[in-house]
């Protein structure tokens, strides 16, 4: 599940997502520097990516209200 621009919870395959968790590959060098790169095959490491910065705050507030009202 993810959140739409209107704050409704939707499936991850729908286009109007305000955020995504994108699969990545992470490496850490001997010098302590950590680097990441896109990896569509990754199943256990993800990076949080806000897709629609202008809509994100209002959408997440609406989604929280929707989720809490169901309790």
Beta strands, then each sheet from edge to edge (+ up, - down):
strand 1: 2-3
strand 2: 9-10
strand 3: 19-28
strand 4: 34-38
strand 5: 46-50
sheet 1: 1+ 2-
sheet 2: 4+ 3- 5+
end
